[in-house]
Amino acid sequence: MIEKDTVRLLRECDAGVKMGITSISDSVKYVKNPELKGILEHSLDEHKHIREDMQKLLDQYHDDGKEPAVMAKSMEWFKTKVTLAVDPSDDAVADFITDGCNMGIKSLSRYLNQYKAADEKSKDISKKLICEEDRLSAEVRQFL
């Protein structure tokens, strides 16, 4: 049961961190404020480090991880390519990032609670990702 829950938790976190990387990467090019851009770039680096650590754990279980859901990817694409193209303001980017972080925190917390038998390393990396999403959301609120 431990291995099964561990792999499932890692897969969900993998999909979440990939979604975060894509969302931040797609939105940072619209940012004009250097402080907001710095916050996003720092968080992008953090997400990439978490993703690398997660991949090492997935490799231990000989698992390829999970891609984000098609619907989530479609919504992200629409929001960045259409909405931000129409309104490329910093507050629109901050709004987009805040919404994404909130969805990520909610989903990841649900999976962390659902896969209680997962090993501690997997739980820790999940919590690290949740904390990064929470930190990013708090930092960009000043730009709303």
Secondary structure as GFF3:
##gff-version 3
##sequence-region A 1 144
A	DSSP	alpha_helix	2	28	.	.	.	ID=ss1
A	DSSP	alpha_helix	34	60	.	.	.	ID=ss2
A	DSSP	alpha_helix	70	78	.	.	.	ID=ss3
A	DSSP	pi_helix	79	83	.	.	.	ID=ss4
A	DSSP	alpha_helix	84	86	.	.	.	ID=ss5
A	DSSP	alpha_helix	90	114	.	.	.	ID=ss6
A	DSSP	alpha_helix	120	140	.	.	.	ID=ss7
A	DSSP	three_ten_helix	141	143	.	.	.	ID=ss8
###
